[in-house]
Amino acid sequence: MTDSPARIFTVSEILRGAKASLEAMYPELWVEGEISNLNCHSSGHCYFSLKDAGGALSVVIFRDDFRRLRFRPENGLQAVIHGRLTIYPPQGRFQMVASAMEPQGKGGLQLAYEQLKARLEKEGLFEGGRKKPIPAFPQWIGIVTSLDGAALHDILSVLNRRFGTLRVLIYPTRVQGDGSAAEVAQAIRHLNAAYPELDVLLVGRGGGSLEDLWAFNEEAVARAIFSSRIPVISCVGHETDFTIADFVADLRAPTPSAAAELVVGAKKDLLERLGSLRARLEGSVEACLNGLAERTQRADQSPALRRPLARIEEGLQHVDSLREKLTQTLSNRAAHWDKDLRHLFEKLHLLSPLATLSRGYAIVRKLPERVLLKNAADLAPRDRVEIEFSQGRVHAQIERTHV
């Protein structure tokens, strides 16, 4: 009897069978390990390895699940991954398809908070130099919060008690749950675009857990506050913890009520300050008037005011005296200058060539160049010369020279 031939399987059959068995055996599980070889693809899917001392497991988390993560995976992060085991047939790769992930040692929200805070701080969104000043006496205030929360009631109570004449514009939004961050960010952008004349924006909510307050730790809200041209006060109701919105806002208030107290001064305090300024002004005016009265009294007793023409007459006499002194000084100076000029003229006359000619001397120049001659050797017979006397000149011709 001949043995029947063994069945031959295709690769695809083996992989499909193994895939079905593995998925049936591990339809859902949690696995812990260290993330390595992280590669987030442009498609939005993220691939990495989860390893420990004994081995490594390939993991993929697809785009929709990846977007729901509160934090971003990093190489070296210890994490707990939830998902199912399977085989990827085209490559025969044993892998885990993840649907959720939590970091070990701290919650995903806390890690997400720290990651976003570090990134925005590096970009300069928290720098004090870019923060806008809060107006001292705002006239129109915008509020971004929930209509149902206690925060709005607290803010309005403080504003009404301190300065009831203020204008208030409320933009209601959700402040908790999925989509709430997008609503808060849109409210800030809308108020900037539609109501740029608002003096200040109060953005916040009452207290709660980290998850309750998470909308104010979202990047969308942080960037909307950063881009706001209207000054923003963050007033998330928690005393000790800070949200990302607190770091980006122009001013942080620990509670909504505190924000309302910061944004407007108490009416009583303002009136007291105005009263103090009025008293100081009245005192200054009274002191000034008293000083003027004393000066007027002294002036009334002054001889100058009793006989005002006497001072004028003295002034006129002084002017006449100065005029006489000036005239005498100018006359003396003119006589001195005339004497000096005559002396200079006499000196110049003695040095003048004409004075020399008047004593019987003559000046001889060789023609036609009219070169002044000092030596008979410079002439030859038949040369023509010009002879200048003190009275007139003559032209002559040389017959002979004696050197």
Secondary structure by P-SEA (a helix, b strand, c coil): ccccccccccaaaaaaaaaaaaaaacccbbbbbbbcccccccccbbbbbbbcccbbbbbbbcaaaaaaccccccccccbbbbbbbbbbcccccccccccccccccccaaaaaaaaaaaaaaaaccccccccccccccccbbbbbcccccaaaaaaaaaaaaccccbbbbbbbbbccccaaaaaaaaaaaaaaaccccccbbbbbccccccccccccccaaaaaaaaacccbbbbbccccccccccccccccccccaaaaaaaacccaaaaaaaaaaaaaaaaaaaaaaaaaaaaaaaaaaaccccccaaaaaaaaaaaaaaaaaaaaaaaaaaaaaaaaaaaaaaaaaaaacaaaaaaabbbbbbcccccccccccccccccccccccccccbbbbbbccccc
